[in-house]
Amino acid sequence: MAQLPHNSYDINQLIDGKTVVCFAPEMLASTGVWQGNNPFNYSVPTVILQLALAFSVNRILIFALKPLRQPRVIADIIGGILLGPSGLARNINFEANIFSIQGMLVLDMLGSIGILFYLFLVGVEMDIMLVRRTGKKSLMIALCGMILPFLVGALGSLTMPGNHIGEATSSRSFVVFIALSQAVTSFPVLAQILAELKLLNSDLGKIALSSAVISDGFAWLLLALAVTFTKGDSSSWVPLSVILANVAFVCFCIFVIRPAICWVDRNTPEGEDFNEVHIILILTGVMICGFITASIGTHAIIGAFVYGLIIPKGRLGSTIVEKLQDFVTGLLLPIFYVKSGFKTNLRTIEIPTWFFIFPIIFLAGAAKVGGILLVSMFYQIPSHEGVTLGLVMNAKGLIEIVILNMGKSMKVLNDQAFAVMMVVSIVTTAIITPTVTAFHKPERHFVSYKRRTIQRSKLEAELRMMVCIHIPRNVPTMINLLEATHPSRKSPICIYVVNLVELTSRTSAMLIVHTARQSGQAVLNRTRNQSDQILSAFENFEQYTGGVSIQPLTVVSPYPTMHEDICNLAENKHVAFIILPFHKQLTVDGGMKVTNPAYRTMNQNVLANAPCSVGILVDKGFSGSTKVASGAHGTSQIIVFFFGGPDDREALSYAKRMLEHPGIILTVIRFVPGKHTFRSTFNHQEGSNGQGSLTVMTDTERARQLDEEVLNDFKSATHNNGGVVYEEKVVNNGEETLAAIRSIEKVHDLYIVGRCQYMDSPLMAGLNDWSECPELGTIGDILASPDFSFPVSVLVVQQYVGENTQVELVTPETPSRQKDIFSILNVHHRTPRQVKLGNS
């Protein structure tokens, strides 16, 4: 029996027909150190330690690379390199104990199973009809982005030293694998880079994603052909037989397996879960198909990929993805990346070869940029966007690593060639984000449109609203609120439904391009259950409600910067009103539970930077029994509190759109200062003077005049409307205001109030001393509090008053005494209003 080589991390070098590895059956689990056993001599404890060490290093690298905005694949591969023979495994004792052959064989098997099931998931979620729907532009960009780099990679491989070529193959296969690795684009990594660069929802991002999907599909097909012909290097008849066997396998999948799976899909009633036995049988088919293709001379992952393509899209595909996604992408796939890093031995790269790496990186990247730039110029895409498109299409990831691993396992690439191409892949992907950030700097132009508020939007004109959704639970209340708005053909509403998805290490890998109705292409999260529920609910609302146009969009972004995407979308779509869900939800016992603290920060940032009016919806049951009904079946009671100021005027303007709804009874209560009210000299701050600065009105005359105009207009519009009640309550201070609010009978379903961020009214004196959520304003915070008597939903409205206002709000993090401090600065060319929260 041959002696084991020191570099035991390379399983392919061990299992080569010359080395025999023997294991005793009892060498799996250790009986413990108390019995005198060394746990490192047993497979199970060794694998557990290897996984713990690999994931620990991986998490440290992810944290370290986060400021550089690098995709996770970079951290995975670098982690493997650091643990491999280029790093810690250079120590013979460390390698012999921690990364011994007992554990490495198991780890390699786990990585192989991970890539097998991941390719199955890719097939399940890939739309093979996408080429027809994406159009010629994306198709041509994908093809030119592959052909030119393939040719340059082929020419470059011919100039590489001959000692890079594996021992059991010809130079033809070497050229094909090197060229193919340079021609591909990794769709998951590209999606994450676009999300980090805030280009995901841009036209450039949509073109890049659709082109990358096409490129991905062609790459897997070319890889299958490359493997087939490489197998037949030794004899001419093997490739033909393998091709025929692959064709027979594909026909078997399409005409035998697919009808059986479709039968399962059709015979499962809508709304019911699929039979677990059927799901297990379908997942078993992954391994069977992998075994078949491996047996006929292709590769196991090709069989899994083809099998995934025949799975029906829709409920069954979503169920399979939901069951496998986290386990495969979160555990098994990183093992494959780490294993690839283990195999990358930088010590095998000779010094002259290091000078050869950088020309490869430059020429391959320039070839892809040049090819895509030519197509971009033909389709009249601006040259700077064409260059940016070419840069992001250089993203490398899973597909290239699979190609290199297969080339190494088939002895097409030796250790040095594999290490060189892995370095090229890492460097190429790592430099994309900083390069694009430095090169692509679109000018922040202020989109000019007048209807940035509901008050300025004409009733007979189309009202554009943006509804933001985090989870399906937000949907019913949002739809009921939109129904109460009473869209009609005379007063239409265009609703942009934005599904907010946090960008995590796995989110971008779960993206797919769909063709959306009337809005081109939308990027949807590939965990389709949640997205489909949200979209289906709003489509039903559109179908059964006249005067509504639904436009689905998705924002995939980290929560700290998600507000930028929301504000940019609102400005580009000329939205007048954004509705955000509150960060707390009603619990069974009537309390309010925080759903996600990041929601609150995002809401505060949107309020500070929005280019239009904003509303925060606090759901306390407006989606349940209080659902907006037609006049024939019941009514919903909605109440508006009016204190004065721009936010209250905006709230009243929104409520005015509900007047014609037959199932709405609207009550407007105006709070009027009494004779004993303390007169403040700083009551209101009104809008912009149009010259880049703001005018602070120290008297109340202008504010009262604007309030009266809005109220008189409302009264005249509701003069003969029996479904409207108008009241005035005289109060002198905050204590009387609170008492008046609490005295209102428990018959209402929704409160609509202004945030009143521009008021220091004596009617609210003392009420903000214990404010918990200042983003809701004084009254909104009181109504949303679980201590308030009645569990009624609240819509808090903030009117857009101009982009040159800076409001500084000092509040505590926990309930304690606070003061609202407002300062108005006459500053030109300032970005939208900023709200700063800090300790008083």
Buried (B, 14 or more C-beta within 10 A) or exposed (E): EEEBEEBBBBBBBBBEEEEEBEEEEEBBEBEEEEEEBEBBBBBBBBBEBBBEBBBEBBEEBBEEBEEEBBBBBBBBBBBBBBBBBBBBBEEEEEBBBBBBBBBBBBBBBBBBBBBBBBBBBBBBBBBEEBBEEBBEBBBBBBBBBBBBBBBBBBEBBEEBEEEBBBEEBBEEBBBBBBBBBBBBBBBBBBBBBBBBBBBBBBEBBBBBBBBBBBBBBBBBEBBBBBBBBBBBBEEEEBBEBBBEBBEEBBEEBEEEBBEEBBEBBEEBEEEEEBEEEBBEBBBEBBBEBBEBBBEBBBBBBBBBBBBBBBBBBEBBBBBBBEBBBEEBBEEBBBBBBBBBBBBBBBEBBEEEBEEBBEEBBEBBBBBBBBBBBBBBEEEEBEEBBBBBBBBBBBBBBBBBBBBBBBBBBBBBBBBBBBBBBBBBBBBBBBBBBEBBEEEBEEEEEEEEBEBBBBBBBEBEEBBBBBBBBBBBEBBBBBBBBBBBBBBBEEBBBBBBBBBBBBBBBBBBBBBBBBBBEEBEBBBBBBBBBBBBEBBEBBBEBBEEBEBBBBBBBBBBBBBEBBBBBBBBBBBEBBBBBBBBBBBBBBEEEEEBEEBBEBBBBBBBBBBBBBBBBBBBBBBBBBBBEBBBBEEEEEBBBBBBBBBBBBBBBBBBBBBBBBBBBEBBBBBBBBBEBBEEBEEBEBBBBBBBEEEBBBBEBEEBEEBEEBBEEBBEBBEEEBEEEEBBBBEEBEBBBBEBBBEBBEEBEEEBBBBBBBBBBBBBBBBBBBBBEBBBBBBBBBBBBBBBBBEBEEEBBBBBBBBBBBBBBBBBBBBBEEEEEBEBEBEBEEEEEBEBBBBEBEEE
